[in-house]
Amino acid sequence: SAVISQKPSRDICQRGTSLTIQCQVDSQVTMMFWYRQQPGQSLTLIATANQGSEATYESGFVIDKFPISRPNLTFSTLTVSNMSPEDSSIYLCSGKFHYGYTFGSGTRLTVV
Amino acid sequence: KQEVTQIPAALSVPEGENLVLNCSFTDSAIYNLQWFRQDPGKGLTSLLLIQSSQREQTSGRLNASLDKSSGRSTLYIAASQPGDSATYLCAFIKAAGNKLTFGGGTRVLVKP
């Protein structure tokens, strides 16, 4: 199965700053997704990252806050902008393959 | 809207006991079901994928069943080990859709 490398694995950031999370897939994948997991909660889909077009955001998430890039079929980034303590979460990327979904190792973000 | 419920939310068993984790859903129009494992602060590891035409999948000590008519999936882990301690998440892909809908997870502790 494919492997998705995600970085950074964790970071502590000051409020008001931005953090960009990267995911690199070792094979081409058409559909990639970004999730947020708040403390003690399950995963919530932020957006679907489309290659060659804008990301599709779920209700409650906007491009200005979570801009996404998908320059090719093996790479995507998520930026968490103008961070506040409420953005402290684990962020995960995922790819859809014929055998199911594979996830990156997650980015644990703490905003202070 | 598809709702996914996992019961129990937490489970503690002595080493060697069999684990039974339940996942129920409200909409029978599912395409695939996937079980994941998540270690604290980490990403998701795929365990088993059951396609809608299948009733179960097995991998080593793990067996997952799917009963669409009753809206249930069950993950069995035989002869549990302390290394099985983690949170287990089920997720559905609705027919004709690509988004995973997650349950809240079951946090498992296997005591030596």
Interface residues (C-beta under 8 A of the other chain):
Chain A: S1 Q6 R10 M31 F33 Q41 S42 L43 L45 T48 I90 L92 S94 K96 Y99 G100 Y101 T102 F103 G104 S105 G106 R108
Chain B: N32 Q34 F36 G41 K42 G43 L44 T45 S46 L49 L89 A91 N98 K99 L100 F102 G103 G104 G105
